[in-house]
Amino acid sequence: MKNVTFSADEDLIEGARLAARSQRRSLNAAFREWLLQFIAQAGNGQQVDALMRRLRRVTAGGRFSRDEMNER
């Protein structure tokens, strides 16, 4: 395991410690969980970008008038 040093406002750190303690976890464990969620979100963004690249090839077949778009 690698050690990393971050800096933050003392009140923020103390609040995070209290929140972790109320969940019966260490601040390190809470931070590791946050890192995993952060990585997962980045992966989801990459999946959305890949989908949008694939959908660029999809065409509607032409331009539609307002009436044609509102037909039911």
C-alpha positions in Angstrom: 0.0 0.0 0.0 1.3 3.5 -0.9 1.1 6.4 1.5 -0.1 9.7 0.0 -0.2 13.1 1.8 -3.0 15.6 1.2 -3.6 19.0 2.8 -7.0 20.3 3.8 -8.6 22.8 6.2 -8.4 21.5 9.8 -12.2 21.9 10.3 -12.8 19.8 7.1 -10.5 17.0 8.3 -12.0 17.0 11.8 -15.5 16.8 10.3 -14.4 13.9 8.1 -12.9 12.1 11.1 -16.2 12.6 13.1 -18.2 11.3 10.1 -16.0 8.3 9.7 -16.1 7.6 13.4 -19.9 7.7 13.4 -19.8 5.0 10.7 -17.4 3.0 12.8 -14.7 3.3 10.2 -11.3 5.0 10.0 -10.8 8.1 7.9 -8.4 6.0 5.8 -11.1 3.4 5.1 -13.6 6.1 4.2 -11.0 7.8 1.9 -10.2 4.5 0.1 -13.9 4.0 -0.5 -14.2 7.5 -1.9 -11.3 6.8 -4.2 -13.0 3.7 -5.6 -16.2 5.7 -6.2 -14.2 8.4 -7.9 -12.5 5.9 -10.2 -15.9 4.3 -11.0 -17.4 7.7 -12.0 -14.5 8.4 -14.3 -15.1 5.0 -15.9 -18.8 5.8 -16.4 -17.9 9.0 -18.2 -15.6 7.1 -20.5 -18.4 4.7 -21.3 -20.7 7.5 -22.1 -18.1 9.1 -24.4 -17.6 5.8 -26.2 -21.4 5.4 -26.7 -21.7 8.9 -28.1 -18.8 8.3 -30.5 -20.6 5.2 -31.7 -23.9 7.0 -32.1 -22.4 9.8 -34.3 -22.9 7.4 -37.2 -26.6 7.2 -36.6 -28.7 9.5 -38.8 -32.4 10.3 -38.8 -32.6 10.1 -42.6 -33.0 13.8 -43.2 -34.4 17.0 -41.8 -38.0 17.0 -40.7 -40.5 19.9 -40.6 -42.0 21.0 -37.3 -45.3 19.3 -38.3 -43.6 16.0 -39.2 -41.7 16.0 -35.8 -45.0 16.6 -33.9 -47.1 13.9 -35.8 -48.4 11.3 -33.5 
